[in-house]
Amino acid sequence: MTKLTLTKSRYRTILSQIPHYSHIGTGDLEVKKISIASLYSCCRTVKAAKLQRVSALIEGYRRFDLEPFEPCKLESGGRPLTLIPPIVEEQPDGSFVIIDGMHRIYQLATQTDAQQAVCLVLKNVGSLPSIPIPFQQVRASPSKLPRVDNFPDYNHQNFRDIKTIDRNLAATS
């Protein structure tokens, strides 16, 4: 695991794969530490089965003396991967809503004494896919819930297909 420096232009290229982010300029994004206590979530639960893998990732950050979750390169299953910080959208009222990286932030908050996490903060994105809840209300679930059950007042038109980023990063790592 090695620290990776990505330019705002590179982040913009990565994010532009998602229709909701295609209009974002480099002035609308910033990598910075965010207080975990100040975060909100679009979903009510995280999948318990994913948390063990996330624990290994958090241990990797500690072992390689990196800030959770600054961008890095790592190898998984014999393949090089690029890992970007959790994506958080700053709302007009100044609140921060986690869009991607819930499992990482949840595990960091519940299994360590960390008070902050490095996040990729986006501004001027638009409507959220659901009504945000305080991060402290998120719970682990033994199974994946349907979106309409997991996201309060879910609106599919506003859902961000973050897996598009994963596919793009895997192809360019």
N, CA, C and O of each residue as an XYZ file, in Angstrom:
692
protein
N       0.857     -1.168      0.000
C       0.000      0.000      0.000
C       0.901      1.228      0.000
O       1.760      1.384      0.868
N       0.694      2.095     -0.982
C       1.492      3.311     -1.059
C       0.581      4.515     -1.293
O      -0.427      4.435     -1.996
N       0.967      5.619     -0.687
C       0.220      6.867     -0.846
C       0.245      7.277     -2.314
O       1.231      7.073     -3.021
N      -0.852      7.852     -2.745
C      -0.999      8.258     -4.134
C      -1.460      9.712     -4.152
O      -2.378     10.090     -3.424
N      -0.826     10.508     -4.975
C      -1.250     11.900     -5.129
C      -2.007     12.023     -6.444
O      -1.470     11.771     -7.523
N      -3.268     12.416     -6.322
C      -4.101     12.607     -7.499
C      -4.443     14.091     -7.620
O      -4.763     14.737     -6.622
N      -4.379     14.626     -8.824
C      -4.737     16.019     -9.057
C      -6.258     16.158     -9.070
O      -6.978     15.173     -9.230
N      -6.731     17.374     -8.902
C      -8.173     17.619     -8.999
C      -8.675     17.242    -10.388
O      -9.798     16.762    -10.541
N      -7.851     17.458    -11.382
C      -8.225     17.103    -12.746
C      -8.421     15.587    -12.867
O      -9.356     15.140    -13.532
N      -7.559     14.802    -12.238
C      -7.689     13.337    -12.280
C      -8.960     12.888    -11.549
O      -9.684     12.015    -12.028
N      -9.224     13.498    -10.375
C     -10.469     13.181     -9.673
C     -11.672     13.501    -10.562
O     -12.625     12.726    -10.639
N     -11.612     14.643    -11.223
C     -12.716     15.050    -12.079
C     -12.923     14.037    -13.203
O     -14.060     13.701    -13.534
N     -11.840     13.554    -13.784
C     -11.935     12.539    -14.839
C     -12.567     11.256    -14.298
O     -13.424     10.659    -14.949
N     -12.148     10.842    -13.123
C     -12.702      9.631    -12.499
C     -14.197      9.819    -12.245
O     -15.004      8.953    -12.581
N     -14.558     10.959    -11.648
C     -15.954     11.210    -11.281
C     -16.858     11.409    -12.488
O     -18.052     11.115    -12.421
N     -16.308     11.900    -13.586
C     -17.133     12.206    -14.755
C     -17.779     10.956    -15.363
O     -18.651     11.075    -16.223
N     -17.368      9.773    -14.934
C     -17.977      8.528    -15.399
C     -19.411      8.378    -14.886
O     -20.185      7.581    -15.415
N     -19.756      9.150    -13.852
C     -21.072      9.081    -13.232
C     -21.904     10.258    -13.729
O     -21.483     11.406    -13.582
N     -23.066     10.005    -14.311
C     -23.865     11.109    -14.850
C     -24.121     12.256    -13.871
O     -24.083     13.420    -14.269
N     -24.381     11.950    -12.604
C     -24.637     13.005    -11.617
C     -23.418     13.896    -11.377
O     -23.549     15.006    -10.860
N     -22.240     13.411    -11.752
C     -21.012     14.171    -11.506
C     -20.390     14.714    -12.795
O     -19.318     15.316    -12.745
N     -21.023     14.520    -13.923
C     -20.420     14.922    -15.191
C     -20.223     16.433    -15.302
O     -19.356     16.882    -16.051
N     -21.000     17.214    -14.583
C     -20.908     18.671    -14.645
C     -19.919     19.265    -13.634
O     -19.640     20.463    -13.677
N     -19.403     18.461    -12.754
C     -18.541     18.966    -11.680
C     -17.209     19.456    -12.244
O     -16.573     18.787    -13.058
N     -16.810     20.633    -11.791
C     -15.507     21.175    -12.176
C     -14.501     20.952    -11.061
O     -14.865     20.521     -9.967
N     -13.256     21.242    -11.333
C     -12.214     21.043    -10.313
C     -12.442     21.936     -9.097
O     -11.982     21.609     -8.003
N     -13.143     23.057     -9.267
C     -13.448     23.932     -8.137
C     -14.537     23.391     -7.229
O     -14.763     23.923     -6.142
N     -15.225     22.319     -7.673
C     -16.306     21.723     -6.894
C     -15.853     20.519     -6.077
O     -16.678     19.838     -5.468
N     -14.553     20.252     -6.060
C     -14.083     19.094     -5.297
C     -12.838     19.438     -4.493
O     -12.036     20.296     -4.862
N     -12.718     18.728     -3.374
C     -11.587     18.944     -2.473
C     -11.383     17.694     -1.629
O     -12.353     17.089     -1.171
N     -10.147     17.307     -1.424
C      -9.827     16.220     -0.520
C      -9.459     16.852      0.814
O      -8.531     17.656      0.902
N     -10.212     16.470      1.862
C      -9.923     17.042      3.177
C     -10.439     16.125      4.277
O     -11.262     15.240      4.045
N      -9.928     16.366      5.489
C     -10.392     15.609      6.650
C     -11.739     16.164      7.100
O     -11.946     17.376      7.165
N     -12.640     15.247      7.405
C     -13.976     15.603      7.870
C     -14.198     14.915      9.220
O     -13.813     13.762      9.411
N     -14.813     15.629     10.139
C     -15.187     15.046     11.423
C     -16.245     13.969     11.198
O     -17.277     14.234     10.580
N     -16.000     12.777     11.688
C     -16.944     11.669     11.512
C     -18.272     12.000     12.192
O     -19.333     11.658     11.671
N     -18.223     12.656     13.338
C     -19.443     12.992     14.081
C     -20.354     13.938     13.300
O     -21.554     13.998     13.565
N     -19.796     14.672     12.344
C     -20.599     15.649     11.590
C     -21.252     15.056     10.347
O     -21.998     15.753      9.658
N     -20.991     13.799     10.046
C     -21.457     13.192      8.805
C     -22.917     12.737      8.863
O     -23.468     12.430      9.920
N     -23.510     12.710      7.667
C     -24.843     12.149      7.469
C     -24.727     11.021      6.452
O     -23.742     10.923      5.720
N     -25.755     10.167      6.422
C     -25.762      9.023      5.518
C     -27.058      8.994      4.717
O     -28.114      9.395      5.206
N     -26.964      8.517      3.488
C     -28.168      8.295      2.674
C     -28.814      6.959      3.011
O     -29.991      6.754      2.716
N     -28.059      6.042      3.629
C     -28.608      4.717      3.910
C     -28.634      4.436      5.410
O     -27.895      5.033      6.192
N     -29.505      3.512      5.778
C     -29.696      3.166      7.189
C     -28.723      2.097      7.683
O     -28.441      2.014      8.879
N     -28.206      1.270      6.750
C     -27.400      0.130      7.177
C     -26.150     -0.044      6.323
O     -26.054      0.469      5.209
N     -25.200     -0.783      6.881
C     -24.049     -1.301      6.143
C     -24.121     -2.819      6.235
O     -24.694     -3.364      7.179
N     -23.548     -3.488      5.270
C     -23.576     -4.950      5.260
C     -22.475     -5.494      6.175
O     -21.294     -5.228      5.951
N     -22.852     -6.240      7.183
C     -21.907     -6.766      8.171
C     -20.816     -7.605      7.508
O     -19.665     -7.577      7.943
N     -21.164     -8.341      6.470
C     -20.194     -9.228      5.808
C     -19.025     -8.455      5.200
O     -17.930     -9.005      5.083
N     -19.228     -7.197      4.811
C     -18.158     -6.405      4.192
C     -17.202     -5.810      5.232
O     -16.092     -5.402      4.888
N     -17.616     -5.762      6.470
C     -16.847     -5.036      7.473
C     -15.502     -5.697      7.800
O     -14.541     -4.995      8.116
N     -15.413     -7.015      7.731
C     -14.138     -7.688      8.016
C     -13.072     -7.299      6.988
O     -11.920     -7.051      7.343
N     -13.467     -7.249      5.712
C     -12.514     -6.819      4.673
C     -12.075     -5.381      4.897
O     -10.914     -5.037      4.674
N     -12.992     -4.556      5.330
C     -12.675     -3.159      5.592
C     -11.711     -3.047      6.772
O     -10.848     -2.169      6.780
N     -11.845     -3.919      7.760
C     -10.915     -3.920      8.896
C      -9.486     -4.154      8.424
O      -8.557     -3.515      8.916
N      -9.308     -5.060      7.479
C      -7.974     -5.318      6.934
C      -7.442     -4.081      6.213
O      -6.249     -3.785      6.293
N      -8.302     -3.366      5.521
C      -7.894     -2.144      4.839
C      -7.458     -1.077      5.850
O      -6.433     -0.420      5.667
N      -8.236     -0.916      6.900
C      -7.889      0.064      7.941
C      -6.561     -0.313      8.589
O      -5.750      0.562      8.893
N      -6.336     -1.594      8.799
C      -5.057     -2.055      9.354
C      -3.920     -1.737      8.393
O      -2.826     -1.379      8.830
N      -4.160     -1.862      7.100
C      -3.151     -1.512      6.106
C      -2.787     -0.034      6.175
O      -1.608      0.315      6.108
N      -3.762      0.819      6.307
C      -3.486      2.250      6.457
C      -2.599      2.482      7.682
O      -1.631      3.239      7.620
N      -2.939      1.820      8.802
C      -2.148      1.986     10.021
C      -0.725      1.473      9.821
O       0.241      2.147     10.177
N      -0.605      0.285      9.255
C       0.698     -0.350      9.089
C       1.622      0.458      8.175
O       2.830      0.515      8.402
N       1.054      1.075      7.152
C       1.868      1.844      6.208
C       1.903      3.338      6.537
O       2.353      4.158      5.737
N       1.415      3.668      7.738
C       1.477      5.037      8.258
C       0.795      6.032      7.312
O       1.330      7.101      7.017
N      -0.395      5.652      6.847
C      -1.196      6.515      5.987
C      -2.436      6.965      6.753
O      -2.918      6.257      7.638
N      -2.943      8.133      6.412
C      -4.180      8.643      6.998
C      -5.357      7.885      6.399
O      -5.442      7.754      5.178
N      -6.264      7.384      7.230
C      -7.475      6.816      6.652
C      -8.312      7.961      6.076
O      -8.647      8.839      6.871
N      -8.658      8.057      4.917
C      -8.618      7.181      3.772
C      -7.991      7.932      2.606
O      -8.597      8.065      1.543
N      -6.782      8.416      2.811
C      -6.128      9.146      1.728
C      -5.944      8.216      0.524
O      -5.866      6.999      0.687
N      -5.875      8.787     -0.680
C      -5.763      7.939     -1.868
C      -4.492      7.096     -1.825
O      -3.438      7.544     -1.372
N      -4.622      5.876     -2.304
C      -3.462      4.984     -2.280
C      -3.577      3.949     -3.386
O      -4.633      3.752     -3.989
N      -2.451      3.300     -3.626
C      -2.393      2.133     -4.514
C      -2.175      0.928     -3.620
O      -1.417      0.980     -2.652
N      -2.843     -0.144     -3.957
C      -2.654     -1.384     -3.212
C      -2.833     -2.545     -4.149
O      -3.263     -2.378     -5.290
N      -2.506     -3.716     -3.670
C      -2.667     -4.922     -4.468
C      -3.687     -5.807     -3.779
O      -3.605     -6.054     -2.576
N      -4.644     -6.280     -4.553
C      -5.682     -7.146     -4.010
C      -5.922     -8.272     -5.006
O      -6.227     -8.029     -6.174
N      -5.785     -9.491     -4.539
C      -5.980    -10.637     -5.416
C      -4.998    -10.659     -6.566
O      -5.313    -11.155     -7.647
N      -3.784    -10.113     -6.337
C      -2.754    -10.089     -7.364
C      -2.915     -8.969     -8.381
O      -2.142     -8.877     -9.334
N      -3.927     -8.108     -8.181
C      -4.167     -6.994     -9.111
C      -3.903     -5.673     -8.412
O      -4.285     -5.499     -7.255
N      -3.249     -4.729     -9.105
C      -3.076     -3.398     -8.521
C      -4.411     -2.639     -8.549
O      -5.154     -2.715     -9.527
N      -4.703     -1.915     -7.476
C      -5.932     -1.142     -7.384
C      -5.618      0.274     -6.918
O      -4.679      0.493     -6.153
N      -6.400      1.214     -7.380
C      -6.347      2.582     -6.899
C      -7.548      2.777     -5.987
O      -8.678      2.468     -6.365
N      -7.306      3.285     -4.793
C      -8.379      3.520     -3.838
C      -8.471      5.017     -3.580
O      -7.507      5.643     -3.138
N      -9.639      5.585     -3.860
C      -9.836      7.009     -3.603
C     -10.585      7.161     -2.275
O     -11.195      6.205     -1.796
N     -10.540      8.347     -1.685
C     -11.245      8.557     -0.410
C     -12.756      8.383     -0.568
O     -13.288      8.451     -1.676
N     -13.439      8.157      0.560
C     -14.897      8.125      0.509
C     -15.433      9.415     -0.110
O     -14.873     10.493      0.092
N     -16.513      9.289     -0.858
C     -17.125     10.450     -1.499
C     -18.211     11.004     -0.587
O     -19.129     10.297     -0.170
N     -18.075     12.292     -0.292
C     -19.011     13.002      0.575
C     -19.493     14.225     -0.195
O     -18.692     14.939     -0.799
N     -20.780     14.462     -0.173
C     -21.321     15.648     -0.838
C     -21.668     16.702      0.206
O     -22.388     16.434      1.168
N     -21.140     17.905     -0.004
C     -21.476     19.017      0.883
C     -22.783     19.633      0.409
O     -22.926     20.011     -0.754
N     -23.729     19.727      1.327
C     -25.053     20.268      1.016
C     -25.069     21.789      1.156
O     -24.180     22.358      1.791
N     -26.059     22.446      0.578
C     -26.139     23.912      0.682
C     -26.133     24.426      2.123
O     -25.686     25.543      2.381
N     -26.634     23.604      3.070
C     -26.645     24.029      4.475
C     -25.318     23.767      5.188
O     -25.192     24.028      6.384
N     -24.325     23.248      4.452
C     -23.010     22.978      5.026
C     -22.839     21.575      5.589
O     -21.745     21.222      6.030
N     -23.899     20.765      5.586
C     -23.777     19.394      6.097
C     -23.074     18.514      5.061
O     -23.062     18.825      3.870
N     -22.488     17.409      5.537
C     -21.740     16.480      4.697
C     -22.443     15.128      4.680
O     -22.676     14.529      5.730
N     -22.781     14.646      3.476
C     -23.513     13.388      3.321
C     -22.626     12.375      2.599
O     -22.122     12.639      1.507
N     -22.446     11.216      3.226
C     -21.637     10.146      2.634
C     -22.401      9.541      1.459
O     -23.555      9.133      1.593
N     -21.738      9.491      0.312
C     -22.314      8.886     -0.882
C     -21.663      7.535     -1.155
O     -22.341      6.586     -1.549
N     -20.363      7.447     -0.949
C     -19.617      6.198     -1.152
C     -18.572      6.090     -0.058
O     -17.982      7.092      0.344
N     -18.342      4.881      0.424
C     -17.347      4.674      1.474
C     -17.966      4.460      2.846
O     -17.286      4.560      3.868
N     -19.262      4.166      2.862
C     -19.959      3.967      4.140
C     -19.311      2.886      4.987
O     -19.128      3.073      6.190
N     -18.961      1.757      4.378
C     -18.379      0.658      5.153
C     -17.044      1.072      5.757
O     -16.753      0.748      6.909
N     -16.226      1.793      4.979
C     -14.936      2.244      5.490
C     -15.122      3.192      6.670
O     -14.484      3.028      7.710
N     -15.987      4.170      6.509
C     -16.178      5.153      7.581
C     -16.844      4.500      8.790
O     -16.464      4.778      9.927
N     -17.830      3.639      8.555
C     -18.507      2.950      9.658
C     -17.513      2.128     10.483
O     -17.507      2.200     11.712
N     -16.686      1.359      9.804
C     -15.732      0.508     10.520
C     -14.690      1.355     11.249
O     -14.305      1.033     12.373
N     -14.238      2.426     10.623
C     -13.275      3.325     11.267
C     -13.892      3.915     12.529
O     -13.235      3.979     13.568
N     -15.142      4.343     12.450
C     -15.808      4.980     13.583
C     -16.120      4.005     14.711
O     -16.048      4.368     15.885
N     -16.467      2.770     14.361
C     -16.889      1.816     15.392
C     -15.760      0.956     15.943
O     -15.903      0.372     17.017
N     -14.629      0.866     15.225
C     -13.564     -0.036     15.660
C     -12.262      0.672     16.028
O     -11.304      0.018     16.440
N     -12.211      1.992     15.888
C     -11.011      2.744     16.253
C     -11.443      3.990     17.016
O     -12.634      4.259     17.173
N     -10.465      4.736     17.482
C     -10.790      5.996     18.161
C     -10.644      7.196     17.223
O     -10.583      8.337     17.683
N     -10.589      6.951     15.936
C     -10.452      8.033     14.952
C     -11.649      8.977     15.030
O     -12.793      8.543     15.167
N     -11.367     10.251     14.943
C     -12.408     11.273     14.974
C     -12.658     11.879     13.596
O     -13.687     12.517     13.370
N     -11.707     11.676     12.668
C     -11.795     12.253     11.341
C     -11.406     11.218     10.296
O     -10.735     10.228     10.587
N     -11.849     11.478      9.066
C     -11.466     10.637      7.928
C     -11.202     11.541      6.736
O     -11.882     12.550      6.549
N     -10.213     11.175      5.932
C      -9.951     11.892      4.690
C     -11.067     11.522      3.709
O     -11.330     10.344      3.468
N     -11.714     12.542      3.150
C     -12.833     12.332      2.230
C     -12.648     13.186      0.977
O     -11.961     14.207      0.996
N     -13.268     12.750     -0.094
C     -13.349     13.530     -1.316
C     -14.684     14.270     -1.248
O     -15.747     13.670     -1.406
N     -14.615     15.583     -1.010
C     -15.813     16.391     -0.820
C     -16.212     17.044     -2.138
O     -15.402     17.697     -2.796
N     -17.477     16.853     -2.508
C     -18.026     17.419     -3.743
C     -19.087     18.451     -3.397
O     -19.880     18.258     -2.476
N     -19.092     19.544     -4.141
C     -20.094     20.598     -3.959
C     -20.909     20.733     -5.236
O     -20.492     20.304     -6.312
N     -22.075     21.335     -5.089
C     -22.937     21.670     -6.237
C     -23.340     20.456     -7.066
O     -23.304     20.494     -8.296
N     -23.721     19.387     -6.388
C     -24.058     18.152     -7.102
C     -25.538     18.076     -7.455
O     -25.891     17.682     -8.566
N     -26.398     18.448     -6.524
C     -27.832     18.345     -6.785
C     -28.515     17.474     -5.758
O     -27.958     17.181     -4.699
N     -29.720     17.066     -6.080
C     -30.565     16.317     -5.147
C     -29.958     14.967     -4.790
O     -29.338     14.300     -5.619
N     -30.156     14.589     -3.541
C     -29.661     13.308     -3.029
C     -30.633     12.180     -3.366
O     -31.804     12.430     -3.650
N     -30.144     10.931     -3.334
C     -31.028      9.803     -3.625
C     -32.008      9.471     -2.496
O     -32.943      8.695     -2.689
N     -31.787     10.066     -1.313
C     -32.689      9.817     -0.192
C     -32.540     10.945      0.829
O     -31.690     11.825      0.693
N     -33.375     10.891      1.834
C     -33.273     11.870      2.918
C     -32.138     11.437      3.833
O     -32.163     10.311      4.331
N     -31.136     12.293      4.075
C     -30.010     11.906      4.922
C     -30.406     11.741      6.389
O     -31.277     12.439      6.907
N     -29.736     10.797      7.030
C     -29.898     10.586      8.471
C     -28.545     10.805      9.133
O     -27.513     10.649      8.480
N     -28.525     11.164     10.421
C     -27.235     11.293     11.112
C     -26.454      9.984     11.038
O     -27.024      8.906     11.205
N     -25.160     10.080     10.790
C     -24.307      8.896     10.655
C     -24.426      7.974     11.872
O     -24.355      6.753     11.731
N     -24.605      8.546     13.059
C     -24.687      7.752     14.290
C     -25.879      6.800     14.291
O     -25.919      5.876     15.103
N     -26.848      7.001     13.405
C     -28.022      6.125     13.334
C     -27.815      4.918     12.418
O     -28.666      4.030     12.376
N     -26.717      4.869     11.693
C     -26.444      3.754     10.777
C     -26.106      2.504     11.595
O     -25.386      2.583     12.590
N     -26.622      1.372     11.176
C     -26.393      0.098     11.856
C     -25.904     -0.956     10.862
O     -26.134     -0.845      9.658
N     -25.226     -1.980     11.388
C     -24.807     -3.118     10.566
C     -26.002     -4.052     10.389
O     -26.785     -4.264     11.315
N     -26.127     -4.605      9.184
C     -27.205     -5.528      8.862
C     -26.600     -6.848      8.388
O     -25.594     -6.838      7.678
N     -27.184     -7.971      8.760
C     -26.644     -9.262      8.321
C     -26.811     -9.503      6.822
O     -26.148    -10.373      6.259
N     -27.687     -8.743      6.174
C     -27.896     -8.937      4.738
C     -28.134     -7.584      4.066
O     -28.425     -6.579      4.713
N     -27.998     -7.607      2.752
C     -28.236     -6.396      1.969
C     -29.739     -6.154      1.887
O     -30.509     -7.048      1.536
N     -30.136     -4.940      2.214
C     -31.549     -4.580      2.138
C     -31.863     -3.979      0.770
O     -30.995     -3.361      0.155
N     -33.093     -4.152      0.288
C     -33.479     -3.467     -0.947
C     -33.328     -1.949     -0.753
O     -33.528     -1.442      0.351
N     -32.981     -1.240     -1.810
C     -32.761      0.208     -1.704
C     -33.950      0.931     -1.094
O     -33.767      1.845     -0.290
N     -35.163      0.540     -1.459
C     -36.342      1.242     -0.937
C     -36.484      1.074      0.574
O     -37.115      1.904      1.230
N     -35.905      0.010      1.134
C     -35.931     -0.200      2.585
C     -34.727      0.442      3.270
O     -34.825      0.873      4.419
N     -33.599      0.508      2.576
C     -32.355      0.994      3.175
C     -32.190      2.512      3.069
O     -31.519      3.125      3.899
N     -32.797      3.111      2.057
C     -32.649      4.548      1.822
C     -33.959      5.257      2.163
O     -34.969      5.013      1.503
N     -33.972      6.132      3.179
C     -35.214      6.835      3.531
C     -35.729      7.694      2.370
O     -35.007      8.543      1.849
N     -36.977      7.462      1.976
C     -37.629      8.202      0.889
C     -36.786      8.132     -0.394
O     -36.465      9.154     -1.000
N     -36.441      6.916     -0.784
C     -35.534      6.659     -1.908
C     -36.067      7.206     -3.234
O     -37.244      7.043     -3.555
N     -35.185      7.857     -4.000
C     -35.499      8.370     -5.332
C     -34.430      7.845     -6.292
O     -33.298      8.329     -6.294
N     -34.795      6.862     -7.099
C     -33.821      6.203     -7.969
C     -33.195      7.157     -8.985
O     -32.039      6.964     -9.361
N     -33.908      8.164     -9.433
C     -33.355      9.115    -10.408
C     -32.125      9.836     -9.872
O     -31.296     10.302    -10.654
N     -31.997      9.935     -8.559
C     -30.866     10.637     -7.961
C     -29.772      9.695     -7.457
O     -28.802     10.142     -6.845
N     -29.926      8.393     -7.712
C     -28.929      7.420     -7.260
C     -27.641      7.568     -8.061
O     -27.682      7.693     -9.285
N     -26.505      7.554     -7.382
C     -25.197      7.643     -8.036
C     -24.647      6.234     -8.238
O     -24.485      5.490     -7.271
N     -24.364      5.867     -9.460
C     -23.821      4.538     -9.769
C     -22.316      4.552     -9.536
O     -21.529      4.663    -10.475
N     -21.933      4.438     -8.271
C     -20.526      4.530     -7.880
C     -19.714      3.353     -8.420
O     -18.502      3.478     -8.597
N     -20.347      2.228     -8.681
C     -19.613      1.075     -9.230
C     -18.946      1.420    -10.558
O     -17.966      0.783    -10.943
N     -19.471      2.420    -11.255
C     -18.839      2.888    -12.491
C     -17.416      3.357    -12.196
O     -16.505      3.103    -12.984
N     -17.221      4.033    -11.077
C     -15.882      4.487    -10.682
C     -14.986      3.286    -10.424
O     -13.841      3.253    -10.875
N     -15.508      2.294     -9.696
C     -14.718      1.099     -9.391
C     -14.236      0.420    -10.664
O     -13.078      0.013    -10.757
N     -15.130      0.299    -11.649
C     -14.757     -0.333    -12.911
C     -13.684      0.489    -13.632
O     -12.746     -0.070    -14.201
N     -13.824      1.815    -13.604
C     -12.860      2.699    -14.251
C     -11.499      2.610    -13.566
O     -10.471      2.534    -14.240
N     -11.485      2.618    -12.239
C     -10.221      2.544    -11.508
C      -9.538      1.199    -11.695
O      -8.313      1.136    -11.807
N     -10.309      0.133    -11.730
C      -9.721     -1.189    -11.942
C      -9.054     -1.275    -13.318
O      -8.012     -1.910    -13.481
N      -9.673     -0.628    -14.293
C      -9.141     -0.689    -15.657
C      -7.875      0.165    -15.824
O      -7.066     -0.105    -16.711
N      -7.696      1.196    -14.976
C      -6.568      2.110    -15.134
C      -5.490      1.919    -14.079
O      -4.473      2.612    -14.119
N      -5.677      1.017    -13.153
C      -4.674      0.820    -12.079
C      -3.412      0.186    -12.601
O      -2.476     -0.047    -11.836
